């Protein structure tokens, strides 16, 4: 059973569907077109790169890796809704204690500066696009001149 599921997944990766190609092409065109004339594509890029989580060569303590993913990329997935039906996302806001733990883990020597930068950029993008602050876990008020 598992081997047949792995074969199916492998086949999907080697031969993506037309929808997969179309979506990836739209992302590519969007990023290339708008990155030179506005912040929209850069914000999309920041969110997508943070969703990748850690590069395999980055030093991460594997005991804390799952927790850090839940508190960072899990929240990004939860706020943006970008996660597979079978995937995980942290839908509920972090508690104050979890925010302290997230910040502690992000400052940890086990987390590479590379990922930390992607996360910080994604938080800023989400603040602008979704009007939600992941640092404080609250919705932002609309600006008076935008109402």
Number of C-alpha atoms within 10 A of each C-alpha: 6 7 8 9 10 11 12 12 12 12 11 12 11 9 11 12 10 9 9 13 12 12 11 12 12 12 15 12 13 16 18 13 12 13 16 11 9 10 13 16 20 19 21 18 20 20 25 18 17 23 22 13 19 20 11 7 7 13 12 18 14 10 8 12 16 12 15 22 19 18 23 29 23 23 23 26 22 18 19 14 12 16 14 9 7 6 9 15 23 18 14 11 16 21 11 12 9 13 18 13 16 20 15 11 21 21 13 13 11 15 19 17 14 13 19 18 15 20 24 17 19 26 23 19 22 20 17 14 13 13 15 19 17 22 16 13 15 13 12 13 8 9 7 6 5 5 5
